[in-house]
Amino acid sequence: MDALDLRRARLIAHDWGGHAAFLAALQAPERVSHLLAVKRRAPVAAPAATAPQLWRFWPTAFSSTHGLGGWCLAPGLV
């Protein structure tokens, strides 16, 4: 945002980018007017409250398991 000379912005993020966007909004709330994070749980959400929705995040857990995601996408390359 500094490089683009933006004082304040709306952020839209997906998956792991959502985590970075949440951190940016938490660290500098005055610079983020809106935040839309798709396929990402808020880092401040209570685990018990979000547990029923964890099934929605299975692709993230699957692809981030060391070797598993790459093996399924390109067997023999990992």
C-alpha positions in Angstrom: 0.0 0.0 0.0 2.9 2.3 0.7 4.4 1.6 -2.6 1.1 2.5 -4.3 0.7 5.6 -2.1 -2.6 4.3 -0.7 -3.5 5.6 2.7 -6.5 3.2 3.1 -7.8 0.3 1.1 -10.4 -2.5 0.9 -8.7 -5.9 1.0 -10.0 -9.1 -0.6 -8.0 -12.2 0.0 -8.2 -16.0 -0.5 -6.9 -18.9 1.4 -3.4 -18.2 2.8 -3.6 -14.6 1.6 -6.6 -14.3 3.9 -4.3 -14.9 6.9 -2.0 -12.1 5.7 -4.9 -9.8 5.2 -6.3 -10.5 8.7 -2.9 -9.7 10.1 -2.6 -6.5 8.2 -6.1 -5.4 9.4 -5.2 -6.3 13.0 -1.9 -4.5 12.9 -3.1 -1.3 11.1 -6.9 -1.1 11.3 -6.8 2.6 10.3 -5.5 1.5 6.9 -8.1 -1.2 6.1 -11.6 0.0 5.5 -13.1 -3.4 4.5 -11.9 -7.0 4.6 -13.2 -10.0 2.7 -11.3 -13.2 3.4 -12.6 -16.2 1.4 -11.8 -19.8 2.7 -10.1 -18.5 5.8 -11.1 -18.4 9.5 -10.5 -15.2 11.4 -7.4 -15.7 13.6 -9.3 -14.1 16.6 -12.4 -16.3 16.2 -13.1 -18.6 19.2 -12.2 -22.2 18.1 -15.4 -23.6 19.8 -17.6 -21.3 17.8 -15.9 -22.1 14.5 -15.5 -25.9 15.0 -18.8 -26.8 13.2 -17.5 -25.0 10.1 -14.0 -26.6 9.9 -15.2 -29.0 7.2 -15.2 -26.0 4.8 -11.4 -25.7 5.1 -10.4 -29.2 4.2 -8.7 -28.2 1.0 -6.3 -25.9 2.9 -5.4 -28.6 5.4 -5.0 -31.1 2.6 -2.8 -29.0 0.4 -0.7 -27.8 3.3 0.1 -31.3 4.6 3.8 -31.8 3.7 4.0 -33.8 0.4 0.4 -34.8 0.3 -1.0 -32.1 -1.9 1.9 -32.2 -4.4 1.8 -36.0 -4.5 -1.9 -35.9 -5.5 -1.4 -33.2 -8.1 1.7 -34.6 -9.6 2.6 -38.1 -8.4 6.2 -38.9 -9.0 7.4 -35.3 -8.9 7.4 -35.1 -5.1 
